[in-house]
Amino acid sequence: MALSRSSKSDKVKKLASELESSTSAIIGTFTGLTASKDFELRKTIRGAGGHYHVLKNKLAARAGEGTKIEAALKGLKGVSSVAFTSGDPVALAKALSTWVKENSEFTFKLGIIDGKVINVKEIGDLATMPGKEELYAKLLFLINSPAQRLATVINATGRDLAVVVNQGVEKGKFAGAAAPATEAAPAVEAPAAEAPAAEAPASEA
């Protein structure tokens, strides 16, 4: 059933409003996708923080104008659908790639991340990368670990220093360390005091 001009306009506006904040998208195609599998696909995409639409190619191109995923929606042919997100593109790629491995009815056409169009191979590469949450967790670990160790050392230093000082005093370590300093002066002056004795043989000769 053909859509009226007003219906097309409404669909374009609705899709455009959803695509407006999107930064990444994966375009796919499918054949023989059952209603139950379509439901599973949509559920998978929602779980990754994305949204999903089956597209009419010309309407999609119009709806995508001025958005960050505009380039991916131009010149589409055949049956097309788009999974898009304003969140983590890796999470979306991972979820879709996992689903596609078990459902050959759906295949990828292309993807786009922050305005850069990527091919099918690059979508697969994207799916193997660590996601934002994983990267943030690793970064926080790297930032916090030294700080935690430093805080532990600083807190322990006061206690340990007191213990070491007490042990040193009890064993006379500090008194022993001071003794060489007080005995150093006579050792340096000794040659000067003995100098006349060294000259005595010369006067007897």
Secondary structure, 3 states (H helix, E strand, C coil): CCCCHHHHHHHHHHHHHHHCCCCEEEEEEECCCCHHHHHHHHHHHHHCCCEEEEECHHHHHHHCCCCCCHHHHCCCCCCEEEEEECCCHHHHHHHHHHHHHHCCCEEEEEEEECCEEECHHHHHHHHCCCCHHHHHHHHHHHHHHHHHHHHHHHHHHHHHHHHHHHHHHHCCHHHHHHHHHHHHHHHHHHHHHCHHHHHHHHHHC
